[in-house]
Amino acid sequence: RRKLAGGEAGAVYDRLMQAQADLTRGADGVDKPLSCSASLLAKVAQTRPGDMNAMERLLGDRRAERFGAAFLDVLARA
């Protein structure tokens, strides 16, 4: 996060972190906890994948299934 501080990617990182926190246990709140590392969130903030396929390549299948749509929404609003 420090590397991104002060820039646009830092603000995006913060919004990605919040989206992840909201979905850690899934949309219904009862799934097994899942999260992305800080470095993976930073990579999403910097590379800004434009579609679900790019998000899956970056995050992997399970994380993209849980967080992909929310992350794409954050990136679209940035």
C-alpha positions in Angstrom: 0.0 0.0 0.0 2.9 2.4 0.7 4.1 2.2 -2.8 0.7 3.2 -4.1 0.1 6.0 -1.5 -0.7 9.4 -2.8 -1.6 8.2 -6.3 -4.8 7.1 -8.0 -3.8 3.4 -7.6 -3.7 4.0 -3.9 -7.3 5.1 -3.8 -8.3 2.2 -6.0 -6.4 -0.2 -3.7 -8.4 1.1 -0.7 -11.7 0.5 -2.5 -10.6 -3.0 -3.6 -9.7 -3.7 0.0 -13.2 -2.7 1.1 -14.8 -4.7 -1.6 -12.8 -7.7 -0.5 -13.7 -7.2 3.2 -17.4 -7.1 2.2 -17.1 -10.5 0.4 -14.5 -12.3 2.5 -17.2 -14.8 3.6 -19.2 -14.6 0.3 -22.2 -12.6 -0.7 -24.4 -14.4 1.9 -21.8 -14.2 4.7 -21.5 -17.9 5.5 -19.0 -19.2 3.0 -15.4 -20.3 3.9 -13.2 -17.2 4.3 -11.2 -16.2 1.2 -9.0 -13.2 0.6 -6.3 -11.8 -1.6 -2.9 -10.8 -0.4 -1.9 -7.2 -0.3 0.5 -7.6 -3.2 -2.3 -9.2 -5.3 -4.6 -6.3 -4.5 -1.8 -3.9 -5.5 -1.3 -5.7 -8.7 -5.1 -5.5 -9.5 -5.0 -1.7 -8.7 -1.9 -1.2 -11.0 -2.8 -3.4 -13.9 -6.6 -2.8 -13.9 -7.8 -5.9 -15.7 -10.6 -4.9 -18.0 -12.8 -8.0 -18.1 -13.5 -11.2 -16.2 -11.0 -13.3 -18.3 -8.2 -11.0 -17.4 -9.3 -11.0 -13.8 -9.3 -14.8 -13.7 -5.8 -14.9 -15.1 -4.6 -12.5 -12.4 -6.6 -13.8 -9.4 -7.2 -17.5 -10.2 -10.6 -19.2 -10.6 -11.8 -19.2 -6.9 -10.9 -15.6 -6.1 -12.2 -14.4 -9.4 -15.5 -16.1 -8.8 -15.9 -14.4 -5.4 -14.3 -11.0 -6.0 -14.1 -10.6 -9.8 -17.4 -8.8 -10.4 -16.9 -6.4 -7.4 -13.3 -5.7 -8.3 -14.3 -4.9 -11.9 -17.0 -2.6 -10.6 -14.4 -0.7 -8.5 -12.1 -0.4 -11.5 -14.9 0.8 -13.7 -15.8 3.6 -11.2 -12.1 4.7 -10.8 
